[in-house]
Amino acid sequence: MREDGPPSKGLEREVFDHWLSGWRRTIGGTRAPALDAKRRRKIRARLADQFTPADLKRAIDGLWASSWHIENGRTDIELVCRDASHVERFMGLLAPTSALPLVNEASSPAPAHDAFVPPPAKLFEVMESVRRAFSPPDDSSGAPVLWKARPRPGAEVTNRGARVG
């Protein structure tokens, strides 16, 4: 966060241009959105909230990293800069780069966080074992058996499973 005076128009343009480059890469289109008064006000307000241009750019990168926002057409910079909580939320969509330990690959093992990422084949194997464990047993026809009645001792059972006697 920054601690100097009010934001300048150059900073607003810098932030908007960063968003626009992501828009061109991801959305494309024939006519690029303009930095109108409404967008400029939102960016200026977040800069006045002590967010740096780097903070806003990181939030914009979080927007472009979100497939849900892209697929649902929720990609305007006004959404990112709506309020401080939106900026913080979009900043959080990116993995923190400074939180990862610096590792010299030649002398150190892989960071511990890599141990928790199973390979896709292992993940599929685990999912299959869970599915089998919670699936109902199959009868000889291959169809799942949801409920199987047991006849009373001494009762005669017909070929349709109805009890007689």
Secondary structure in CASP SS format (residue, H / E / C, confidence):
PFRMAT SS
TARGET T0000
AUTHOR 0000-0000-0000
METHOD secondary structure of the structure
MODEL  1
M C 1.00
R C 1.00
E C 1.00
D C 1.00
G C 1.00
P C 1.00
P C 1.00
S C 1.00
K H 1.00
G H 1.00
L H 1.00
E H 1.00
R H 1.00
E H 1.00
V H 1.00
F H 1.00
D H 1.00
H H 1.00
W H 1.00
L H 1.00
S H 1.00
G H 1.00
W H 1.00
R H 1.00
R H 1.00
T H 1.00
I C 1.00
G C 1.00
G C 1.00
T C 1.00
R C 1.00
A C 1.00
P C 1.00
A C 1.00
L C 1.00
D C 1.00
A H 1.00
K H 1.00
R H 1.00
R H 1.00
R H 1.00
K H 1.00
I H 1.00
R H 1.00
A H 1.00
R H 1.00
L H 1.00
A H 1.00
D C 1.00
Q C 1.00
F C 1.00
T C 1.00
P H 1.00
A H 1.00
D H 1.00
L H 1.00
K H 1.00
R H 1.00
A H 1.00
I H 1.00
D H 1.00
G H 1.00
L H 1.00
W H 1.00
A H 1.00
S C 1.00
S H 1.00
W H 1.00
H H 1.00
I H 1.00
E H 1.00
N C 1.00
G C 1.00
R C 1.00
T C 1.00
D C 1.00
I H 1.00
E H 1.00
L H 1.00
V H 1.00
C C 1.00
R C 1.00
D C 1.00
A H 1.00
S H 1.00
H H 1.00
V H 1.00
E H 1.00
R H 1.00
F H 1.00
M H 1.00
G H 1.00
L C 1.00
L C 1.00
A C 1.00
P C 1.00
T C 1.00
S C 1.00
A C 1.00
L C 1.00
P C 1.00
L C 1.00
V C 1.00
N C 1.00
E C 1.00
A C 1.00
S C 1.00
S C 1.00
P C 1.00
A C 1.00
P C 1.00
A H 1.00
H H 1.00
D H 1.00
A H 1.00
F H 1.00
V C 1.00
P C 1.00
P C 1.00
P H 1.00
A H 1.00
K H 1.00
L H 1.00
F H 1.00
E H 1.00
V H 1.00
M H 1.00
E H 1.00
S H 1.00
V H 1.00
R H 1.00
R H 1.00
A H 1.00
F H 1.00
S C 1.00
P C 1.00
P C 1.00
D E 1.00
D C 1.00
S C 1.00
S C 1.00
G C 1.00
A C 1.00
P E 1.00
V C 1.00
L C 1.00
W C 1.00
K C 1.00
A C 1.00
R C 1.00
P C 1.00
R C 1.00
P C 1.00
G C 1.00
A C 1.00
E E 1.00
V E 1.00
T C 1.00
N C 1.00
R C 1.00
G C 1.00
A C 1.00
R E 1.00
V E 1.00
G C 1.00
END
